[in-house]
Amino acid sequence: MNIVKKTIKLRDGREIEIETGKLAKQADGSVVLKMGATMLLATVVAAKDAKEGTDFMPLSVEYKEKYASAGRYPGGFLKREGRANDSEILVSRLIDRALRPLFPEDYHAEVFVNVNLISADKTIMPDALAGLAASAALAVSDIPFNGPISEVRVARLDGKLVINPTFTDLKLSDIDIMVAGTMDNIMMVEGEFKEISEAEMLEAIKFAHEEIKIQCQAQIELMEEVGKTQKREYCHEENDLELKQAIYDFCYDRCYSIATTPSSKHERTDAFEALKEEFIASIPEEEQEAKMAMINRYYHSVEKEAMRNMILNEGVRLDGRTTTQIRPIWCEVDYLPATHGSALFTRGETQSLTTVTLGTRLDMKAVDEVLVEGSEQFVLHYNFPPFSTGDAKPYRGTGRREIGHGNLALRALKYVVPTGEDNPYAVRVVSDILESNGSSSMATVCAGTLALMDAGIKIKKPVSGIAMGLISEGGDGKYAILSDILGDEDHLGDMDFKVTGTADGITATQMDIKVDGLSYEVLENALEQARQGRLHILGEMLKTLDAPKEDLKPHAPRIISIVIPGDSIGAVIGTGGKVIQEIQKTTETTVTITENNGTGIVEIFGDNKENMDKALAWIKGIVTVPEEGTVYTGKVVSILEFGAFVQILPGKEGLLHISELDWKKVEKVEDVLAIGDTVEVKLLEIDSKSGKMRLSRRALLEKPEGYVEPVRKPRPESGNSNGRGGRPSGGGKFGDRGNRR
């Protein structure tokens, strides 16, 4: 084995070790990255050649966390790792988005990147190390790659920026941002914030880049030491310069004309396609099939160049807008009357129909990941059906794109959605994209804000979002920043920069760069232009609904919350859950109990106030301590010769002796009471040792004038709190259930 190691020292003294030559040596490249007890195995393998007809970069990135790495069993019946969960998919996307732009444009062989968490230190966040591990594996391979890159997380603790914080540190931070870059440039940014300024965000990115440079330098040294500076040769594209020039001459001016004619997405697409078909018809029919791949590639380049030049030269965009202009916006709330909250948000040709559903703690999303366990009170789901873009194909369900876009919108809104005592509900937001032509994730943020306010959720502040684009010309530094980009501007441009926030600061961001050489000046200008656009969109939203509605919808479920002593939790639940299940079944409500600092938080969830009040009274009865001298309305549960047992509170019974039924003599208990009767009684006495309770009905009746207390036989002992009697002084079983009538 030829084992080579490199050590990277972080600013706080912690170390990252990268080792190659020991594990997975048959892969094109493999490394083990170690930090503390956390270890990641990253491997890369590339096909020897490209598949015929492939004209894109077929990159596949998989990040997987092994449960054994943290000494845990997987959940589920099979007890093995299954398909990737949302967290693993999101980390895979972070790696993919940083690597993909740096493969050569003409390299089309399949590349597979796998990063596995094989040992887990429970204080270290492995996602911040995964990008570095993947890039290092590429560095020690012969796969063509214009890296290396690295990724780091930045947090801010007590006003001080830190690299790769621990799980505990991150909970105390107002910044959580992942930044990926090369030695020279930023390639990818994603994060969430607690209303920070644009300047603070830029400072965090610059801080991250200084660390990235150090980690990239270590990879360069590792690559040189293992002798992988020379990458494999390849030829994945056939070229015909005469054909390329012919397409340019035939199509460029007309592409430019189409681009400068304001039109809808489908009209513009049809016009571009018709022009391409016209060129194809101009060449000999026998050559068309053989040259089709080159024609498509060259024509796409002409279309891209025409559109970009139009924007740079004239400051006009495909739909006729200026670079800073936002498309027309219209909104509507309460569109779906049967939901707990709903909103429509339409910006140009992008539309989101978003709903809010309120649930109990039982509805919260369970999180059972290798290093993270618990529940999430607020979830957001994003759906992107093919009809939203006019595509005639089946909807295959949730993919990586839906998970990524939904996560961005979740991070944008998470900070403003109240939790804990301020909001007892589990909250689910679902965005269904009905039309899409650019930035449907930002439409989700805007529609989500309106739907939450329509539902009566008291969000801290409204949030809006905007997607920014960039068209740049490397030679003379000329560039144009585009506000509220179209789908074509995203596809043909150099940057997709999404920013969300309130009127007072940024709450989330996601940025992907497709070119080298993006300066901080451009980033700063893009952030300021995004702020202005974001505030404009927010203003349009607030014309529809400017604050959360005062109350929930009439048909929305309600929650009643009470705090009970910790030692009463068991009584409310009952053996095997018998009591709480009976409460829920009888009152048609949902009851949850959470232990918190020695007390129990009971929440009663339902849509019928009368039933909820019954459940509340039932639970209060269970936890209420009976008091001597208090009058209770009880229910007769059994009758004996010497009296009746009356339940005055749930699970608490006392003896109403025959002598305490009335001022006059009662011969038989049945002459006054029957099982199931409701009777008002006064609690005369609670035995200090046994807890047995003695009740009286006659104490609540008016005493007859001249009444003389008769001489009575000795009274048996009082019944206890659970209804089981003692023995009367005259012998026999006092309160024996078998003697009840």
GUKERO-649835 format. One record per residue (C-alpha): residue number from 0; x, y, z. Coordinates in Angstrom, 2 decimals. Layout:
BEGIN
NUM  X  Y  Z;
...
//
This chain:
BEGIN
0  0.00  0.00  0.00;
1  1.13  3.50  -0.82;
2  -0.64  5.45  1.91;
3  -0.49  9.24  1.65;
4  -1.90  11.61  4.28;
5  -2.51  15.34  4.48;
6  -3.53  17.31  7.58;
7  -5.52  20.54  7.54;
8  -5.54  22.63  10.70;
9  -8.61  24.79  11.36;
10  -8.33  28.20  13.03;
11  -9.50  26.84  16.39;
12  -6.85  24.09  16.43;
13  -9.03  21.20  15.29;
14  -7.57  19.05  12.53;
15  -8.91  17.36  9.40;
16  -6.90  14.42  8.05;
17  -7.22  13.17  4.46;
18  -5.79  9.72  3.68;
19  -5.60  7.84  0.38;
20  -4.15  4.51  -0.69;
21  -5.61  2.34  2.06;
22  -9.32  1.78  1.33;
23  -11.25  1.16  -1.91;
24  -8.17  1.10  -4.10;
25  -9.99  -0.23  -7.19;
26  -12.02  2.98  -7.49;
27  -10.56  5.67  -9.74;
28  -10.07  7.74  -6.63;
29  -10.78  7.22  -2.94;
30  -10.01  8.99  0.32;
31  -10.85  8.66  3.98;
32  -11.45  12.01  5.65;
33  -11.20  12.08  9.44;
34  -12.07  14.78  11.97;
35  -12.25  13.70  15.58;
36  -14.08  10.37  15.59;
37  -15.94  11.25  12.38;
38  -14.77  9.42  9.26;
39  -16.04  9.74  5.67;
40  -15.14  7.37  2.85;
41  -15.38  9.11  -0.54;
42  -14.96  7.26  -3.84;
43  -15.19  8.31  -7.50;
44  -15.45  6.14  -10.58;
45  -15.83  7.32  -14.19;
46  -16.78  5.35  -17.28;
47  -13.96  4.87  -19.77;
48  -15.94  6.63  -22.50;
49  -19.18  8.54  -23.03;
50  -22.34  6.78  -24.15;
51  -23.35  7.51  -27.72;
52  -25.61  10.54  -28.04;
53  -24.74  11.98  -24.61;
54  -24.28  15.75  -24.76;
55  -24.41  16.61  -21.04;
56  -22.49  15.82  -17.86;
57  -23.97  12.56  -16.43;
58  -22.83  13.08  -12.84;
59  -24.33  10.99  -10.04;
60  -23.65  11.94  -6.39;
61  -24.78  9.80  -3.44;
62  -24.23  10.65  0.22;
63  -25.11  7.93  2.73;
64  -24.94  7.75  6.52;
65  -24.38  4.30  8.02;
66  -26.28  3.69  11.27;
67  -23.41  1.54  12.54;
68  -21.20  4.63  12.37;
69  -22.95  5.94  15.47;
70  -23.60  2.55  17.08;
71  -27.29  2.51  16.18;
72  -29.73  0.07  14.62;
73  -31.71  1.26  11.61;
74  -35.44  1.67  12.18;
75  -38.05  -0.38  10.35;
76  -38.67  -4.08  9.94;
77  -35.69  -4.95  7.71;
78  -33.08  -3.39  10.02;
79  -30.90  -2.17  7.19;
80  -30.30  1.14  5.47;
81  -32.91  1.83  2.81;
82  -33.38  4.58  0.29;
83  -31.84  7.96  0.99;
84  -33.74  10.16  3.42;
85  -34.31  13.88  2.84;
86  -31.20  14.88  4.78;
87  -28.94  12.58  2.75;
88  -30.46  13.86  -0.50;
89  -29.85  17.46  0.54;
90  -26.19  16.75  1.30;
91  -25.87  14.95  -2.05;
92  -27.23  18.07  -3.74;
93  -24.74  20.29  -1.89;
94  -21.88  18.18  -3.25;
95  -23.35  17.93  -6.76;
96  -23.99  21.66  -7.14;
97  -20.38  22.48  -6.20;
98  -18.75  19.82  -8.42;
99  -20.90  19.85  -11.58;
100  -19.85  23.26  -13.05;
101  -16.16  22.30  -12.82;
102  -16.15  19.29  -15.15;
103  -15.02  20.21  -18.67;
104  -17.92  21.21  -20.92;
105  -17.03  18.53  -23.47;
106  -16.58  15.71  -20.92;
107  -19.64  13.40  -21.09;
108  -18.54  10.13  -19.45;
109  -20.64  8.93  -16.54;
110  -19.10  9.87  -13.19;
111  -20.24  8.35  -9.88;
112  -19.35  10.03  -6.61;
113  -20.16  8.19  -3.37;
114  -19.57  9.59  0.12;
115  -20.32  7.34  3.11;
116  -20.31  8.29  6.78;
117  -18.53  5.29  8.31;
118  -17.79  6.65  11.80;
119  -19.73  9.41  13.55;
120  -18.65  11.74  16.33;
121  -22.00  12.93  17.69;
122  -20.74  16.50  18.11;
123  -19.40  16.94  14.55;
124  -21.65  17.79  11.59;
125  -20.46  15.57  8.72;
126  -22.30  17.44  5.93;
127  -19.75  20.26  6.18;
128  -16.97  17.76  5.36;
129  -18.66  15.80  2.56;
130  -17.80  18.24  -0.24;
131  -14.14  18.29  0.78;
132  -14.05  14.47  0.83;
133  -15.65  14.19  -2.64;
134  -13.27  16.75  -4.14;
135  -10.24  15.04  -2.58;
136  -11.31  11.72  -4.14;
137  -11.46  13.45  -7.55;
138  -8.08  15.06  -6.89;
139  -6.35  11.69  -6.40;
140  -8.01  10.24  -9.53;
141  -7.25  10.78  -13.22;
142  -10.79  12.02  -13.94;
143  -10.75  15.44  -15.69;
144  -11.89  18.05  -13.18;
145  -11.19  21.77  -12.92;
146  -11.04  21.77  -9.12;
147  -10.33  21.17  -6.39;
148  -13.17  22.62  -4.33;
149  -14.09  22.54  -0.68;
150  -17.21  23.24  1.38;
151  -17.40  24.72  4.86;
152  -20.17  25.79  7.20;
153  -20.05  29.19  8.90;
154  -21.90  30.13  12.11;
155  -21.81  33.23  14.29;
156  -21.52  32.86  18.05;
157  -21.58  35.97  20.24;
158  -20.82  38.09  17.19;
159  -17.82  35.96  16.14;
160  -17.75  33.90  12.93;
161  -16.62  30.27  13.27;
162  -15.89  27.48  10.76;
163  -17.66  24.09  10.96;
164  -19.51  24.56  14.29;
165  -20.77  21.66  16.38;
166  -24.45  20.70  16.61;
167  -24.66  22.53  19.95;
168  -22.96  25.67  18.62;
169  -25.31  25.87  15.65;
170  -28.38  26.05  17.91;
171  -26.96  29.28  19.41;
172  -26.06  30.86  16.07;
173  -27.99  33.42  14.01;
174  -26.13  32.31  10.86;
175  -26.04  28.85  9.27;
176  -24.44  29.04  5.84;
177  -22.68  26.44  3.67;
178  -20.20  27.85  1.18;
179  -18.37  25.95  -1.58;
180  -15.60  27.32  -3.75;
181  -12.29  26.85  -5.53;
182  -9.02  28.57  -4.73;
183  -10.23  31.58  -6.71;
184  -14.02  31.62  -6.78;
185  -17.24  30.95  -4.88;
186  -19.28  28.20  -6.57;
187  -22.24  27.55  -4.27;
188  -23.92  29.10  -1.22;
189  -26.85  27.86  0.83;
190  -28.01  28.94  4.27;
191  -30.58  30.24  6.70;
192  -30.41  33.28  8.95;
193  -32.23  35.23  11.62;
194  -32.78  38.44  9.65;
195  -29.17  39.39  8.96;
196  -28.11  42.18  6.62;
197  -26.63  41.79  3.15;
198  -23.26  43.03  4.44;
199  -23.23  40.42  7.20;
200  -23.99  37.65  4.71;
201  -21.19  38.80  2.41;
202  -18.80  38.90  5.36;
203  -19.67  35.26  6.20;
204  -19.03  34.20  2.57;
205  -15.63  35.92  2.52;
206  -14.75  34.33  5.88;
207  -15.64  30.90  4.49;
208  -13.58  31.44  1.34;
209  -10.39  32.04  3.30;
210  -10.75  28.59  4.87;
211  -11.70  27.02  1.52;
212  -8.43  28.26  -0.01;
213  -6.43  26.44  2.67;
214  -8.34  23.20  2.13;
215  -7.96  23.43  -1.66;
216  -4.21  23.95  -1.32;
217  -3.97  20.78  0.78;
218  -5.73  18.84  -1.98;
219  -3.38  20.21  -4.63;
220  -0.43  19.02  -2.54;
221  -2.08  15.62  -2.08;
222  -2.70  15.33  -5.83;
223  0.95  16.11  -6.57;
224  2.20  13.64  -3.98;
225  0.17  10.74  -5.44;
226  1.14  11.73  -8.99;
227  -2.30  12.53  -10.36;
228  -1.65  15.97  -11.84;
229  -2.03  14.55  -15.35;
230  -5.65  13.60  -16.08;
231  -6.92  11.08  -18.62;
232  -7.36  12.05  -22.26;
233  -10.81  11.91  -23.82;
234  -12.75  12.88  -26.94;
235  -16.50  12.94  -26.33;
236  -17.66  15.38  -28.99;
237  -17.49  15.30  -32.76;
238  -17.11  18.74  -34.33;
239  -17.70  20.24  -37.76;
240  -16.50  23.83  -37.95;
241  -18.17  24.46  -41.32;
242  -21.52  23.30  -39.92;
243  -21.00  25.43  -36.82;
244  -20.37  28.55  -38.95;
245  -23.33  27.76  -41.22;
246  -25.69  27.56  -38.23;
247  -24.33  30.83  -36.86;
248  -24.74  32.64  -40.19;
249  -28.23  31.27  -40.79;
250  -29.63  31.62  -37.26;
251  -27.90  34.29  -35.17;
252  -29.65  37.42  -36.48;
253  -33.03  35.72  -36.46;
254  -32.42  34.35  -32.94;
255  -31.60  37.89  -31.86;
256  -34.83  39.12  -33.43;
257  -36.89  36.46  -31.66;
258  -35.17  37.26  -28.36;
259  -35.91  40.99  -28.68;
260  -39.59  40.40  -29.46;
261  -41.49  40.22  -26.13;
262  -43.52  37.00  -26.02;
263  -44.76  34.27  -23.72;
264  -42.60  31.28  -22.82;
265  -44.32  28.86  -25.22;
266  -44.49  31.35  -28.09;
267  -40.78  32.03  -27.76;
268  -39.92  28.32  -27.51;
269  -41.99  27.54  -30.61;
270  -40.30  30.35  -32.56;
271  -36.81  29.14  -31.66;
272  -37.74  25.55  -32.53;
273  -39.24  26.60  -35.88;
274  -36.02  28.43  -36.77;
275  -33.94  25.34  -36.00;
276  -36.22  23.16  -38.12;
277  -35.91  25.64  -40.96;
278  -32.12  25.34  -40.85;
279  -32.28  21.54  -40.73;
280  -34.47  21.59  -43.85;
281  -31.80  23.68  -45.61;
282  -29.17  20.91  -45.55;
283  -29.26  17.69  -47.58;
284  -31.72  15.19  -46.13;
285  -29.18  12.36  -46.15;
286  -26.88  14.42  -43.84;
287  -29.52  15.46  -41.31;
288  -29.60  12.35  -39.11;
289  -25.82  12.02  -38.90;
290  -25.33  15.67  -37.99;
291  -28.34  16.09  -35.66;
292  -26.35  15.95  -32.38;
293  -23.95  18.66  -33.62;
294  -26.83  20.76  -34.99;
295  -28.58  20.73  -31.61;
296  -25.39  21.65  -29.78;
297  -24.36  24.44  -32.15;
298  -27.86  25.88  -32.37;
299  -28.15  25.98  -28.59;
300  -24.90  27.96  -28.46;
301  -26.21  30.46  -31.03;
302  -29.48  30.90  -29.14;
303  -27.58  31.41  -25.89;
304  -25.19  33.95  -27.41;
305  -28.01  35.94  -29.01;
306  -29.99  36.15  -25.79;
307  -26.97  37.10  -23.70;
308  -25.79  39.76  -26.15;
309  -29.26  41.27  -26.30;
310  -29.30  41.73  -22.52;
311  -25.72  43.04  -22.31;
312  -26.06  45.39  -25.29;
313  -29.59  46.68  -24.90;
314  -30.51  46.01  -21.27;
315  -33.71  44.34  -22.51;
316  -34.83  40.83  -21.61;
317  -36.75  38.05  -23.36;
318  -40.13  39.26  -22.08;
319  -39.37  42.95  -22.65;
320  -38.52  43.85  -19.05;
321  -35.55  45.87  -17.86;
322  -32.90  44.17  -15.74;
323  -34.46  45.34  -12.45;
324  -38.14  45.02  -13.32;
325  -40.34  42.46  -11.52;
326  -43.07  40.63  -13.40;
327  -46.73  41.47  -12.61;
328  -47.95  39.93  -9.35;
329  -51.42  39.01  -8.18;
330  -52.39  37.15  -5.01;
331  -55.47  35.68  -3.40;
332  -56.07  34.14  0.04;
333  -58.77  31.78  1.32;
334  -59.05  30.35  -2.19;
335  -59.78  26.84  -0.87;
336  -62.61  27.21  1.69;
337  -62.28  23.76  3.28;
338  -58.56  24.04  4.14;
339  -57.15  25.56  7.33;
340  -55.42  28.21  5.22;
341  -54.69  28.74  1.53;
342  -53.19  31.24  -0.90;
343  -52.55  31.72  -4.59;
344  -49.41  33.60  -5.61;
345  -48.82  34.36  -9.28;
346  -45.80  36.23  -10.62;
347  -45.68  36.37  -14.41;
348  -45.96  32.78  -15.66;
349  -45.11  31.18  -12.30;
350  -47.94  30.22  -9.95;
351  -48.14  28.45  -6.59;
352  -51.28  27.19  -4.87;
353  -50.30  26.68  -1.24;
354  -52.22  25.19  1.68;
355  -51.73  25.10  5.45;
356  -52.86  22.22  7.64;
357  -52.84  22.32  11.44;
358  -52.30  19.19  13.52;
359  -51.37  17.94  16.98;
360  -48.01  16.93  18.38;
361  -48.83  13.43  17.14;
362  -48.72  14.83  13.59;
363  -45.22  16.27  13.91;
364  -42.62  14.83  11.55;
365  -40.53  12.17  13.29;
366  -36.79  12.53  12.63;
367  -34.72  9.35  12.99;
368  -31.42  10.00  11.28;
369  -28.03  8.64  12.26;
370  -27.05  11.76  14.20;
371  -30.34  13.62  14.58;
372  -33.40  12.31  16.43;
373  -36.55  14.12  17.47;
374  -39.49  15.77  15.76;
375  -40.18  18.80  13.57;
376  -43.17  21.00  14.32;
377  -43.09  22.83  10.97;
378  -42.77  21.06  7.61;
379  -43.06  22.31  4.04;
380  -43.61  20.14  0.97;
381  -43.15  21.28  -2.63;
382  -44.71  19.57  -5.65;
383  -43.75  20.21  -9.27;
384  -46.08  18.32  -11.66;
385  -45.15  18.20  -15.37;
386  -48.26  20.14  -16.45;
387  -46.82  23.22  -14.75;
388  -44.42  23.57  -17.69;
389  -46.78  22.13  -20.30;
390  -44.89  18.83  -20.49;
391  -46.89  15.80  -21.59;
392  -45.44  13.17  -19.28;
393  -46.48  11.30  -16.11;
394  -45.81  12.67  -12.65;
395  -43.38  10.31  -10.94;
396  -43.68  11.81  -7.47;
397  -41.11  13.49  -5.27;
398  -37.61  13.78  -6.68;
399  -34.40  15.45  -5.55;
400  -35.45  18.74  -7.12;
401  -38.69  18.83  -5.13;
402  -36.86  18.04  -1.90;
403  -34.24  20.73  -2.53;
404  -36.70  23.46  -3.49;
405  -38.98  22.57  -0.58;
406  -36.07  22.72  1.86;
407  -35.11  26.20  0.67;
408  -38.66  27.46  1.19;
409  -38.78  25.75  4.59;
410  -35.59  27.49  5.69;
411  -36.97  30.81  4.45;
412  -40.12  30.56  6.59;
413  -38.90  28.52  9.57;
414  -37.60  31.51  11.52;
415  -40.92  33.39  11.45;
416  -43.24  30.46  12.32;
417  -43.88  30.46  16.09;
418  -43.06  27.36  18.11;
419  -43.51  26.06  21.65;
420  -45.96  27.91  23.85;
421  -46.58  30.50  21.11;
422  -47.93  27.84  18.76;
423  -49.18  24.44  19.98;
424  -49.96  23.22  16.45;
425  -47.98  21.02  14.09;
426  -47.95  23.06  10.87;
427  -47.73  21.60  7.36;
428  -47.40  23.86  4.32;
429  -47.83  22.30  0.86;
430  -46.99  24.21  -2.32;
431  -48.34  22.86  -5.59;
432  -46.75  24.59  -8.57;
433  -49.43  25.10  -11.22;
434  -47.33  27.15  -13.65;
435  -43.59  27.55  -13.86;
436  -41.36  29.94  -15.74;
437  -38.63  30.77  -13.27;
438  -38.24  30.64  -9.51;
439  -41.12  28.49  -8.33;
440  -39.34  28.04  -4.98;
441  -39.58  31.78  -4.36;
442  -43.27  31.72  -5.34;
443  -43.62  29.00  -2.69;
444  -42.12  31.29  -0.05;
445  -44.51  34.12  -0.94;
446  -47.58  31.87  -1.16;
447  -46.53  30.13  2.05;
448  -46.39  33.44  3.92;
449  -49.87  34.40  2.74;
450  -51.33  30.96  3.49;
451  -49.90  30.99  7.03;
452  -51.41  34.42  7.68;
453  -54.71  33.28  6.17;
454  -54.69  30.31  8.58;
455  -54.33  32.66  11.56;
456  -50.79  31.55  12.43;
457  -49.14  34.50  14.17;
458  -45.92  34.59  12.16;
459  -43.32  37.08  13.37;
460  -43.11  38.93  10.04;
461  -44.08  38.32  6.41;
462  -41.37  36.84  4.16;
463  -40.88  37.26  0.42;
464  -38.31  35.82  -1.97;
465  -36.68  36.63  -5.30;
466  -34.41  34.82  -7.76;
467  -31.54  36.81  -9.30;
468  -29.62  35.99  -12.46;
469  -26.40  37.11  -14.09;
470  -25.19  37.57  -17.64;
471  -21.45  38.29  -17.77;
472  -18.77  38.74  -20.38;
473  -15.40  37.54  -19.17;
474  -13.27  39.63  -21.53;
475  -14.11  43.23  -20.57;
476  -15.86  42.56  -17.27;
477  -19.24  43.65  -18.61;
478  -22.19  42.13  -16.76;
479  -25.91  42.51  -16.11;
480  -27.71  41.43  -12.94;
481  -31.28  40.30  -13.57;
482  -34.11  40.53  -11.03;
483  -36.84  37.87  -11.00;
484  -35.35  35.62  -13.66;
485  -37.24  33.56  -16.24;
486  -36.58  29.87  -16.74;
487  -34.60  30.60  -19.94;
488  -32.51  33.24  -18.16;
489  -31.67  30.66  -15.48;
490  -30.79  28.04  -18.09;
491  -28.72  30.35  -20.33;
492  -27.29  32.60  -17.62;
493  -24.31  32.43  -15.28;
494  -25.94  32.53  -11.85;
495  -29.06  31.47  -9.99;
496  -29.13  33.46  -6.74;
497  -32.23  33.14  -4.55;
498  -32.68  35.42  -1.54;
499  -35.58  35.45  0.95;
500  -36.27  37.69  3.88;
501  -38.47  40.05  5.83;
502  -38.44  43.82  5.54;
503  -35.67  43.78  8.15;
504  -33.25  41.10  6.95;
505  -32.39  37.90  5.13;
506  -33.84  34.57  6.30;
507  -32.45  32.18  3.63;
508  -30.38  32.04  0.47;
509  -29.27  29.64  -2.24;
510  -26.74  30.51  -4.92;
511  -25.28  28.45  -7.76;
512  -22.52  29.90  -9.95;
513  -21.94  28.50  -13.44;
514  -18.83  30.50  -14.37;
515  -15.41  31.26  -12.92;
516  -14.44  34.72  -11.84;
517  -17.49  36.06  -9.98;
518  -16.21  39.02  -7.95;
519  -17.43  40.16  -4.56;
520  -18.43  43.43  -6.21;
521  -20.92  41.55  -8.38;
522  -22.20  39.63  -5.34;
523  -22.65  42.84  -3.36;
524  -24.55  44.50  -6.21;
525  -26.70  41.39  -6.68;
526  -27.60  41.35  -2.97;
527  -28.63  45.01  -3.02;
528  -30.70  44.57  -6.18;
529  -32.28  41.47  -4.61;
530  -33.17  43.47  -1.48;
531  -34.99  46.09  -3.52;
532  -36.82  43.48  -5.56;
533  -37.72  41.49  -2.46;
534  -39.25  44.54  -0.81;
535  -41.27  45.31  -3.94;
536  -42.69  41.78  -3.98;
537  -43.44  41.99  -0.26;
538  -45.35  45.21  -0.82;
539  -47.50  43.57  -3.50;
540  -48.22  40.62  -1.21;
541  -49.27  42.83  1.69;
542  -51.88  44.54  -0.50;
543  -53.77  41.24  -0.35;
544  -53.23  40.45  3.36;
545  -50.98  42.55  5.56;
546  -51.13  40.62  8.86;
547  -52.18  37.22  10.22;
548  -55.93  36.83  10.64;
549  -57.13  37.29  14.20;
550  -58.52  33.78  14.58;
551  -58.33  30.36  13.01;
552  -60.90  29.30  10.42;
553  -64.24  28.23  11.97;
554  -63.65  24.65  10.80;
555  -60.00  24.55  11.90;
556  -59.25  22.37  14.93;
557  -58.65  24.02  18.28;
558  -56.22  23.15  21.02;
559  -56.80  23.59  24.74;
560  -53.62  23.36  26.77;
561  -53.25  22.88  30.55;
562  -50.33  22.11  32.82;
563  -50.68  19.26  35.32;
564  -48.37  18.03  38.10;
565  -45.76  15.58  36.88;
566  -46.96  12.89  39.29;
567  -50.44  13.05  37.71;
568  -49.26  12.13  34.20;
569  -49.57  8.42  34.90;
570  -53.12  8.81  36.21;
571  -54.22  10.63  33.04;
572  -52.61  8.03  30.79;
573  -53.75  5.04  32.82;
574  -52.44  1.49  32.72;
575  -51.49  0.69  29.16;
576  -53.03  3.98  28.04;
577  -56.51  2.85  29.08;
578  -57.64  6.15  30.61;
579  -56.40  8.49  27.87;
580  -57.81  6.20  25.19;
581  -61.19  6.20  26.91;
582  -61.14  10.01  27.11;
583  -60.38  10.30  23.40;
584  -62.96  7.72  22.35;
585  -65.74  9.12  24.53;
586  -65.17  12.80  23.71;
587  -64.00  12.33  20.08;
588  -60.90  14.43  20.71;
589  -57.15  13.87  20.51;
590  -55.19  14.24  23.75;
591  -51.40  14.47  23.98;
592  -49.18  14.72  27.06;
593  -45.60  16.01  27.05;
594  -43.37  15.99  30.10;
595  -41.44  19.22  30.61;
596  -39.30  20.09  33.64;
597  -41.26  17.94  36.06;
598  -44.70  18.99  34.84;
599  -47.06  17.61  32.23;
600  -48.34  19.69  29.30;
601  -51.71  18.32  28.24;
602  -53.14  19.40  24.88;
603  -56.70  18.61  23.82;
604  -57.23  18.80  20.09;
605  -60.64  18.81  18.38;
606  -63.20  20.71  16.32;
607  -66.16  20.44  18.73;
608  -66.00  22.82  21.69;
609  -68.49  20.88  23.81;
610  -66.51  17.65  23.42;
611  -63.24  19.45  24.15;
612  -64.73  20.93  27.32;
613  -65.83  17.44  28.40;
614  -62.31  16.12  27.88;
615  -60.86  19.07  29.78;
616  -63.24  18.54  32.71;
617  -62.41  14.83  32.72;
618  -58.67  15.48  32.88;
619  -59.06  18.20  35.49;
620  -61.07  15.77  37.55;
621  -58.31  13.18  37.38;
622  -55.62  15.59  38.54;
623  -57.76  17.59  41.00;
624  -57.17  16.83  44.69;
625  -60.52  16.58  46.58;
626  -60.97  19.15  49.38;
627  -62.98  18.78  52.54;
628  -66.02  21.04  52.68;
629  -66.31  21.25  48.87;
630  -69.58  20.43  47.12;
631  -69.32  18.04  44.15;
632  -71.77  16.79  41.56;
633  -71.20  13.05  41.55;
634  -72.47  9.90  39.92;
635  -73.80  6.89  41.83;
636  -71.64  3.94  40.78;
637  -72.81  1.27  43.23;
638  -75.35  0.73  46.01;
639  -74.94  -1.32  49.19;
640  -77.24  -1.90  52.16;
641  -75.55  0.81  54.22;
642  -75.04  3.45  51.52;
643  -73.87  4.29  48.05;
644  -70.53  4.88  46.45;
645  -70.45  8.14  44.52;
646  -67.78  9.13  42.02;
647  -67.14  12.81  42.66;
648  -64.14  13.09  40.34;
649  -62.77  10.74  37.67;
650  -61.28  7.75  39.50;
651  -62.23  9.14  42.93;
652  -65.16  7.65  44.86;
653  -66.47  8.22  48.36;
654  -69.09  6.63  50.59;
655  -72.46  8.33  50.95;
656  -73.78  6.51  54.06;
657  -77.50  5.83  54.27;
658  -77.64  8.13  57.30;
659  -76.31  11.03  55.19;
660  -78.95  10.71  52.49;
661  -81.62  12.80  54.20;
662  -82.59  14.39  57.51;
663  -85.42  11.92  57.77;
664  -84.81  8.22  58.24;
665  -84.21  6.32  55.02;
666  -85.07  2.63  55.14;
667  -83.45  1.63  51.83;
668  -80.88  3.44  49.78;
669  -82.86  2.54  46.66;
670  -85.76  4.69  47.92;
671  -83.60  7.76  47.24;
672  -80.93  6.79  44.71;
673  -80.36  4.45  41.79;
674  -77.13  3.47  40.04;
675  -76.28  6.11  37.44;
676  -78.07  8.95  39.24;
677  -76.38  12.33  39.48;
678  -76.33  13.68  43.00;
679  -74.88  16.73  44.73;
680  -72.82  15.84  47.78;
681  -70.55  17.58  50.24;
682  -67.18  16.10  51.14;
683  -67.28  15.92  54.93;
684  -64.02  14.18  55.68;
685  -60.91  12.61  54.13;
686  -59.21  10.05  56.32;
687  -55.63  11.28  56.75;
688  -54.18  7.78  56.70;
689  -56.27  5.82  54.23;
690  -57.53  8.67  52.05;
691  -61.12  7.34  52.33;
692  -63.78  9.96  51.75;
693  -67.07  10.48  53.63;
694  -69.84  12.24  51.73;
695  -73.16  13.78  52.69;
696  -76.29  14.65  50.76;
697  -78.33  15.83  53.71;
698  -75.74  18.52  54.52;
699  -76.97  20.31  51.41;
700  -80.68  19.99  52.36;
701  -82.53  22.39  54.65;
702  -82.65  21.03  58.21;
703  -86.24  20.51  59.41;
704  -87.37  22.76  62.26;
705  -87.12  21.02  65.66;
706  -85.06  18.20  64.24;
707  -83.51  15.87  66.86;
708  -80.61  13.65  65.87;
709  -81.62  9.98  66.40;
710  -79.44  7.52  68.22;
711  -77.69  5.46  65.57;
712  -75.61  2.32  65.49;
713  -71.85  2.80  65.17;
714  -70.96  4.06  61.65;
715  -68.69  1.91  59.47;
716  -65.45  3.34  58.17;
717  -65.59  5.70  55.17;
718  -64.94  4.46  51.65;
719  -61.51  5.15  50.27;
720  -60.57  7.20  47.26;
721  -60.75  4.34  44.82;
722  -64.14  3.08  45.98;
723  -63.02  0.07  48.03;
724  -64.45  0.11  51.53;
725  -63.05  -1.02  54.87;
726  -64.87  -3.14  57.42;
727  -67.79  -1.80  59.49;
728  -67.42  -2.01  63.25;
729  -70.30  -4.45  63.38;
730  -68.46  -6.98  61.16;
731  -69.04  -7.94  57.52;
732  -67.42  -6.62  54.35;
733  -67.92  -2.88  54.10;
734  -68.04  -1.91  50.46;
735  -67.64  -5.46  49.12;
736  -68.33  -5.14  45.39;
737  -70.06  -8.53  45.44;
738  -72.79  -7.16  47.75;
739  -73.77  -4.27  45.48;
740  -77.32  -4.17  44.22;
//
